[in-house]
Amino acid sequence: MKLLGTNTSPYVRKVRLVLLEKNIPHEYVVDPPREPGSLVVRVNPLGRIPALILDDGFCVFDSTVIADYADTLNDDPILIPRTDPEARLRVKRWEALADGIMDSAIVARNESIRPNEKQDATILGLHNRAISNALEYASELLSTNAWCEGDDITLADLALASALIYLDLRQAERDWRGTHANLAGWFARISARPSVQATLT
Ligand SMILES: N[C@@H](CCC(=O)N[C@@H](CS)C(=O)NCC(=O)O)C(=O)O
């Protein structure tokens, strides 16, 4: 299978982390959707990354569907709980929270690169506030736990790590470590994993 993406997209990083943590053989192809000749616009009607092309040509999108599919391919580790519906719900909700941070950070980024006089302060305020609230929520939910959900790594951790890496990239001035020491400690540990390191190079 072939994963189309870019190194900066947080949704792509989430999916890459799933594939790497589960040791699923794949080819990672950098394919920015807006570049002439991009493959993704031909295989994904939405023209968005990540897109996973299976060996028979079937194209899987979006990142939530790819992560869900990839997790079914082996049990080592199981990243989305299968037998406990409530644990499953909690992991999927973590993913939604992290994806929401990514969504807002991308809107804020797109707004902030417009000429000053064209920037919409309301949009910027709305999305930056949503990010702050979501971080506060994540910090309370994580509390002093080692992992977002349960006793081991899950998709929740991979999604949150991807969102925070994107914030560091686009909002370096946001001191989320200073405001949420527990998130900072958790992030330092997850960042040291070979999977995360592999996506940062
Ligand atoms: N909800 C989608 C979001 C994917 C998305 O918006 N990807 C962005 C890159 S971060 C994209 O491909 N945008 C189209 C473009 O850049 O032209 C997912 O989870 O996969």
Ligand as a Chemical Component Dictionary entry (heavy atoms), coordinates in Angstrom:
data_LIG
# 
_chem_comp.id                   LIG 
_chem_comp.type                 NON-POLYMER 
_chem_comp.pdbx_formal_charge   0 
_chem_comp.three_letter_code    LIG 
# 
loop_
_chem_comp_atom.comp_id 
_chem_comp_atom.atom_id 
_chem_comp_atom.alt_atom_id 
_chem_comp_atom.type_symbol 
_chem_comp_atom.charge 
_chem_comp_atom.model_Cartn_x 
_chem_comp_atom.model_Cartn_y 
_chem_comp_atom.model_Cartn_z 
_chem_comp_atom.pdbx_ordinal 
LIG N1  N1  N 0 -10.514 15.556 7.692  1  
LIG C1  C1  C 0 -9.440  15.267 6.776  2  
LIG C2  C2  C 0 -8.601  16.515 6.622  3  
LIG C3  C3  C 0 -7.524  16.348 5.559  4  
LIG C4  C4  C 0 -6.995  17.690 5.098  5  
LIG O1  O1  O 0 -7.650  18.722 5.236  6  
LIG N2  N2  N 0 -5.771  17.688 4.538  7  
LIG C5  C5  C 0 -5.201  18.908 4.023  8  
LIG C6  C6  C 0 -3.723  18.991 4.324  9  
LIG S1  S1  S 0 -3.405  19.177 6.020  10 
LIG C7  C7  C 0 -5.340  18.922 2.510  11 
LIG O2  O2  O 0 -5.089  17.937 1.872  12 
LIG N3  N3  N 0 -5.749  20.067 1.942  13 
LIG C8  C8  C 0 -5.882  20.222 0.534  14 
LIG C9  C9  C 0 -4.825  21.112 -0.052 15 
LIG O3  O3  O 0 -3.841  21.413 0.663  16 
LIG O4  O4  O 0 -4.980  21.478 -1.194 17 
LIG C10 C10 C 0 -8.626  14.083 7.307  18 
LIG O5  O5  O 0 -8.736  13.792 8.502  19 
LIG O6  O6  O 0 -7.951  13.405 6.521  20 
# 
loop_
_chem_comp_bond.comp_id 
_chem_comp_bond.atom_id_1 
_chem_comp_bond.atom_id_2 
_chem_comp_bond.value_order 
_chem_comp_bond.pdbx_ordinal 
LIG N1  C1  SING 1  
LIG C1  C2  SING 2  
LIG C1  C10 SING 3  
LIG C2  C3  SING 4  
LIG C3  C4  SING 5  
LIG C4  O1  DOUB 6  
LIG C4  N2  SING 7  
LIG N2  C5  SING 8  
LIG C5  C6  SING 9  
LIG C5  C7  SING 10 
LIG C6  S1  SING 11 
LIG C7  O2  DOUB 12 
LIG C7  N3  SING 13 
LIG N3  C8  SING 14 
LIG C8  C9  SING 15 
LIG C9  O3  DOUB 16 
LIG C9  O4  SING 17 
LIG C10 O5  DOUB 18 
LIG C10 O6  SING 19 
# 
